[in-house]
Amino acid sequence: MATTTLIPPAPARPAHRDGNVLRWLAAYTSSLVGDSVYYMALSWAAARSGSAGQAGLVLAVGAVPRALLMLGGGVIADRFGPRRVVIGSDAARSLIILGMAAALLVTGPHLWLLIVLALVFGAVDAVLLPALGALPPRITGPGELARVQGLKGLAARVANIAGAPLGGLAVALGGTAATFAAAGALFAVSTVLLVRVRMARLDGDGQKAKEPPLRELTDGLRYIRRHRLLAPLMVVLAVGELGFAAPLNIGLTLLAQERSWGAAGMGWVVAAFGAGAGAASLLLSVRGRLPRAGLVLPVSLLGGTTGIAGLAYAPSVALAAVAGVLIGLLAGLSGALCGALVQTATEPAYLGRVTAVASLFTLGIAPLGYPLAGAAIGLWGTGPVFLASAGVCATGALIGLASGHLRRAELPR
């Protein structure tokens, strides 16, 4: 695949004032809100059509094709070009969900139908996510990629705030079919907006590569392994996610039960985490660049580990919320900087495959620690498990600090 045209020229305006970037951001936000509404509809339909265990199965099966096919999705993004793949995948998601809404009006929410939907949706996601990661360098200049990561973080916060209430309102007013229809409409809006986004093209974009897909995949993995910056970045990402994922998902729920904080108390801690992550995203959106980004990344990750350890021993909801803000701020900052460094360091022709590997760590491998963390908390309580998770995160940060290439990495101006 030819790679003569690597990155588009720097835009005349910063990313947050660039209409083209803002159209992409609106599309991305609409897609994220659609995801929230879809999962609300799926969980509601599953709960009404089966037992609690069967409902959990429906929600879990979608992760299987996502994990198994993610690396292949990266190959597809690099082979056919991310623009074509993202628009096609978003359109497919819209048609699939709207079709499901129509089917529910005829047949009702049968368990087998929901499982098929979750599997198909997860497979499309495996193609979509790597292509999404390959888009930012094609819509803005290299000096704006950190700001784009901040804008993505703000979009995620908006989706978290708006998605669940919108899904709940759709369920209350029109039932499950209407909620699926609302999700399909949001994906359709995202598709229309994406069509209007101008994207730079690589010389080989949209053309089939001559190498077999498996060879392309191994080339991508070899590219990461040999890259002086990407190799340690991926290790830091993988280890850090393993440490953060369990305590901030299953662990927080069990901690709230153990301390008798109730759902309201857990909600305050989750909100505090979101506020911290939102502040980190806002910082990058406004500043656009942080000096010595490669050093700030592991240092902020290391600081976030103190919040995880403190959360386990917080005697009150208020102090737990303070720890949540600290975790969200520092984890959000390290995550956004990791994304920006990956995109600036990777040759665009490999971005789909590199994003696929990163997404596999965050969405495929890290959740495997949930049942292990739950069993460990049942045996030893939250304190030791949260400390162990903090130790795993600290290990990732120390790996980053030990890499001279990562410590010296800078974001473009």
C-alpha positions in Angstrom: 0.0 0.0 0.0 1.5 3.4 -1.0 1.8 6.0 1.7 3.1 9.1 -0.1 0.4 11.4 1.3 0.7 10.9 5.1 -1.0 13.8 6.9 -3.1 16.7 5.7 -1.7 20.2 6.0 -2.4 22.0 9.3 -5.8 23.6 9.3 -6.2 27.4 9.2 -8.2 27.2 12.4 -7.8 25.2 15.6 -9.8 21.9 15.6 -12.5 23.2 17.9 -13.1 26.1 15.5 -12.9 24.1 12.3 -16.3 23.4 10.8 -15.1 20.2 9.2 -13.8 18.8 12.5 -17.0 19.9 14.2 -19.2 18.1 11.7 -17.1 15.0 12.4 -17.5 15.6 16.1 -21.3 15.9 15.7 -21.4 12.6 13.8 -19.2 11.0 16.5 -21.4 12.3 19.3 -24.6 11.2 17.6 -23.1 7.7 17.1 -22.1 7.5 20.8 -25.6 8.6 22.0 -27.0 6.0 19.6 -24.8 3.4 21.3 -26.2 4.3 24.7 -29.8 4.2 23.5 -29.2 0.8 21.7 -27.8 -0.8 24.9 -30.6 0.6 26.9 -33.1 -0.9 24.4 -31.2 -4.2 24.3 -31.0 -4.6 28.1 -34.7 -3.7 28.6 -35.8 -6.1 25.9 -33.6 -8.9 27.3 -34.9 -8.3 30.8 -38.5 -8.6 29.7 -37.9 -11.7 27.5 -35.9 -13.9 29.9 -34.4 -14.4 33.3 -31.7 -12.1 34.8 -29.0 -14.6 33.7 -30.4 -14.8 30.2 -30.4 -11.0 30.0 -26.8 -10.9 31.1 -26.0 -13.4 28.4 -27.6 -11.2 25.7 -25.5 -8.2 26.8 -22.3 -10.3 27.0 -22.5 -12.1 23.6 -22.0 -8.9 21.7 -18.5 -8.6 23.1 -17.4 -11.9 21.6 -17.4 -11.0 17.9 -16.0 -7.6 18.8 -13.0 -9.2 20.5 -12.5 -12.0 17.9 -12.8 -9.8 14.8 -11.3 -6.5 16.0 -7.8 -7.2 14.5 -9.5 -8.1 11.2 -11.4 -4.9 11.3 -8.1 -3.0 11.5 -7.0 -4.7 8.3 -10.3 -3.8 6.6 -9.9 -0.1 7.6 -6.3 0.1 6.2 -7.1 -1.9 3.1 -10.3 -0.1 2.0 -9.8 3.3 3.6 -11.4 4.5 6.9 -13.8 6.9 5.3 -15.5 4.1 3.3 -15.5 1.7 6.2 -16.8 4.2 8.8 -19.7 5.4 6.6 -20.6 1.9 5.5 -20.5 0.5 9.1 -22.5 3.4 10.5 -25.1 2.9 7.7 -25.2 -0.8 8.4 -25.8 -0.2 12.1 -28.7 2.1 11.3 -30.3 -0.4 9.0 -29.8 -3.3 11.4 -31.3 -1.5 14.3 -34.2 -0.1 12.3 -34.8 -3.6 11.0 -34.9 -4.8 14.6 -37.4 -2.2 15.5 -39.7 -3.3 12.7 -39.2 -7.0 13.6 -40.2 -6.3 17.2 -43.5 -4.9 16.1 -44.3 -8.2 14.4 -42.7 -10.9 16.6 -41.9 -9.4 20.0 -38.6 -9.5 21.9 -37.7 -13.2 21.6 -34.4 -14.1 23.3 -32.9 -15.8 20.2 -33.6 -12.6 18.1 -31.9 -10.4 20.7 -28.8 -12.7 20.7 -28.6 -12.6 16.9 -28.8 -8.8 17.0 -26.1 -8.6 19.7 -23.8 -10.8 17.7 -24.3 -9.0 14.4 -24.0 -5.5 16.0 -20.8 -6.6 17.8 -19.4 -7.8 14.4 -20.1 -4.5 12.8 -18.5 -2.7 15.7 -15.4 -4.7 15.2 -15.1 -3.2 11.8 -16.2 0.3 12.8 -13.9 1.0 15.8 -10.5 0.6 14.1 -11.7 2.8 11.2 -12.8 5.5 13.7 -9.4 5.6 15.2 -7.8 6.1 11.7 -10.0 9.2 10.9 -8.6 12.1 13.0 -5.2 12.4 11.1 -7.3 12.6 7.9 -9.5 15.5 9.0 -7.0 17.8 10.8 -3.3 18.6 11.1 -0.9 16.8 13.4 -0.7 19.7 15.8 -4.4 19.4 16.5 -4.6 15.7 17.2 -4.4 16.2 21.0 -7.2 18.7 20.9 -9.3 16.2 18.9 -8.7 13.6 21.6 -10.0 16.1 24.1 -13.1 16.8 22.0 -13.7 13.0 21.7 -13.6 12.8 25.5 -16.1 15.6 25.8 -18.4 13.8 23.3 -18.2 10.7 25.4 -19.2 12.7 28.5 -22.2 14.2 26.6 -23.2 10.7 25.4 -23.0 9.3 28.9 -25.2 12.1 30.2 -27.8 12.2 27.4 -27.9 8.6 26.2 -29.4 6.9 29.2 -32.2 9.5 29.8 -33.1 9.6 26.1 -33.2 5.8 26.0 -35.4 5.7 29.2 -37.7 8.3 27.7 -38.1 6.3 24.5 -38.9 3.1 26.4 -41.4 4.9 28.6 -43.2 6.6 25.6 -43.0 4.0 22.9 -41.6 0.8 24.3 -38.6 -1.3 23.1 -39.4 -1.0 19.4 -39.4 2.8 19.6 -36.2 2.8 21.5 -34.4 0.7 18.8 -35.9 3.1 16.2 -34.4 6.1 18.1 -31.0 4.4 18.1 -31.2 3.6 14.4 -32.2 7.2 13.7 -29.2 8.5 15.6 -26.9 6.2 13.6 -28.5 7.5 10.4 -27.8 11.1 11.5 -24.2 10.2 12.1 -23.9 8.6 8.7 -25.3 11.7 6.9 -22.9 14.0 8.8 -19.9 11.7 8.0 -20.7 11.9 4.3 -20.2 15.7 4.5 -16.8 15.5 6.4 -13.8 16.2 4.1 -11.0 13.7 4.7 -7.5 13.6 3.2 -6.7 10.4 1.3 -3.7 8.2 1.2 -2.5 7.3 -2.2 -3.7 3.7 -1.5 -7.0 4.5 0.2 -9.9 2.6 -1.2 -7.8 0.2 -3.2 -7.4 -3.4 -2.4 -3.9 -4.4 -1.2 -2.0 -7.0 -3.0 -1.0 -8.9 0.1 -3.3 -11.4 1.7 -5.3 -10.2 4.7 -3.4 -12.4 7.2 -0.1 -11.0 5.9 -1.4 -7.5 6.3 -2.4 -8.3 9.9 1.1 -9.8 10.8 2.7 -6.8 9.1 0.7 -4.5 11.4 1.7 -6.4 14.5 5.3 -6.5 13.4 5.1 -2.7 12.8 4.0 -2.1 16.4 6.6 -4.5 17.8 9.5 -2.8 16.0 8.3 0.8 16.6 10.3 2.5 19.4 7.4 4.5 20.7 4.3 2.4 19.8 5.7 -0.8 21.4 6.0 0.7 24.9 2.8 2.7 24.5 0.8 -0.4 23.8 2.3 -2.2 26.8 1.4 0.8 29.0 -2.1 0.9 27.6 -2.7 -2.8 28.1 -1.3 -3.0 31.7 -3.0 0.3 32.7 -6.4 -0.9 31.4 -6.1 -4.2 33.2 -5.6 -2.2 36.4 -8.3 0.4 35.9 -11.1 -1.6 34.3 -12.1 -3.9 37.2 -12.2 -1.5 40.1 -14.1 1.2 38.1 -16.7 -1.3 36.9 -17.5 -4.3 39.0 -15.4 -3.2 41.9 -17.2 0.1 42.5 -20.6 -1.6 42.6 -19.3 -4.1 45.2 -17.6 -1.4 47.2 -20.8 0.6 47.4 -22.6 -2.5 48.7 -19.9 -3.3 51.2 -20.0 0.3 52.6 -23.8 0.6 52.5 -23.6 3.7 50.3 -26.5 2.5 48.2 -27.1 3.3 44.5 -27.1 7.1 45.2 -23.7 6.9 46.8 -22.3 5.0 43.9 -23.9 7.5 41.5 -22.0 10.3 43.2 -18.7 8.5 42.8 -19.4 7.7 39.1 -20.5 11.3 38.5 -17.2 12.5 40.2 -15.2 10.3 38.0 -17.0 11.6 34.9 -16.4 15.2 36.1 -12.7 14.5 36.4 -12.5 12.9 33.0 -14.5 15.7 31.5 -12.1 18.3 33.0 -9.1 16.4 31.4 -10.9 16.4 28.0 -11.7 20.1 28.4 -8.1 20.9 29.2 -6.8 19.2 26.0 -9.6 20.7 24.0 -8.7 24.3 25.0 -4.9 24.0 25.1 -4.5 21.6 22.2 -1.1 20.4 23.3 0.8 19.6 26.5 4.6 19.9 26.6 6.5 16.6 27.3 3.4 14.6 26.7 5.3 11.3 26.8 6.4 12.0 30.3 3.1 13.4 31.5 1.3 10.2 30.4 3.0 7.7 32.8 3.2 10.3 35.6 -0.5 11.0 35.4 -1.2 7.2 35.2 0.9 6.8 38.3 -1.0 9.6 40.1 -4.3 7.9 39.2 -3.2 4.7 41.0 -3.2 6.7 44.3 -6.9 7.5 43.7 -7.7 3.8 43.2 -5.9 2.9 46.4 -7.6 5.7 48.2 -11.0 4.8 46.9 -10.9 1.4 48.6 -10.3 3.0 52.0 -12.5 6.2 51.7 -14.6 6.3 54.9 -17.4 8.4 53.3 -19.1 9.0 50.0 -17.6 12.5 49.9 -14.0 11.3 50.2 -14.7 8.6 47.7 -16.0 11.2 45.3 -12.8 13.2 45.7 -10.9 10.1 44.8 -13.2 9.6 41.8 -12.4 13.1 40.5 -8.7 12.4 40.9 -8.9 9.1 39.0 -11.1 10.6 36.3 -8.8 13.6 35.8 -5.5 11.7 35.7 -6.8 8.5 33.9 -8.6 10.7 31.4 -5.4 12.8 30.8 -3.2 9.7 30.3 -5.7 8.0 28.0 -6.1 11.1 25.8 -2.4 11.6 25.6 -1.9 7.9 24.7 -4.4 8.3 21.9 -2.8 11.5 20.6 0.7 10.0 20.7 -0.5 6.8 18.9 -2.0 8.9 16.1 0.9 11.2 15.7 3.5 8.4 15.8 1.7 5.9 13.5 2.0 6.0 9.7 -1.6 6.6 8.6 -1.5 3.5 6.4 -1.2 1.4 9.6 -3.6 3.4 11.8 -6.5 1.0 11.4 -4.4 -2.0 12.6 -2.8 -0.1 15.4 -6.1 1.2 16.6 -7.5 -2.3 16.4 -4.8 -3.5 18.8 -5.4 -0.7 21.2 -9.2 -1.3 21.1 -8.6 -5.0 21.7 -6.8 -4.2 24.9 -9.5 -1.8 26.1 -12.7 -3.5 24.9 -11.6 -7.1 24.5 -9.0 -8.2 27.0 -9.5 -5.8 30.0 -13.1 -6.9 30.6 -11.9 -10.5 31.1 -10.7 -9.3 34.5 -14.2 -8.5 35.7 -15.2 -12.0 36.9 -11.7 -12.5 38.5 -12.0 -9.2 40.3 -15.5 -10.1 41.5 -14.4 -13.5 42.8 -11.3 -12.0 44.5 -13.5 -9.3 46.2 -15.8 -12.0 47.5 -12.8 -13.8 49.1 -10.7 -10.9 50.4 -12.9 -7.8 50.3 -12.5 -4.6 48.3 -9.4 -3.2 50.0 -6.8 -5.8 48.9 -8.2 -6.1 45.4 -8.2 -2.3 44.8 -4.6 -2.2 46.1 -3.7 -5.0 43.7 -5.3 -3.1 40.8 -3.5 0.0 41.8 -0.3 -2.0 41.7 -1.0 -3.2 38.2 -1.6 0.4 37.1 1.6 1.5 38.8 3.4 -1.3 36.9 2.2 0.1 33.6 3.3 3.6 34.6 6.7 2.4 35.6 7.1 0.6 32.3 6.3 3.9 30.6 8.8 5.8 32.7 11.5 3.2 31.9 11.1 3.8 28.2 13.3 6.6 27.1 11.6 6.9 23.8 8.2 7.4 25.5 9.6 9.8 28.1 11.0 12.0 25.4 8.0 11.9 23.1 6.4 15.2 22.2 3.2 16.1 20.4 3.6 18.1 17.2 3.1 21.9 17.4 
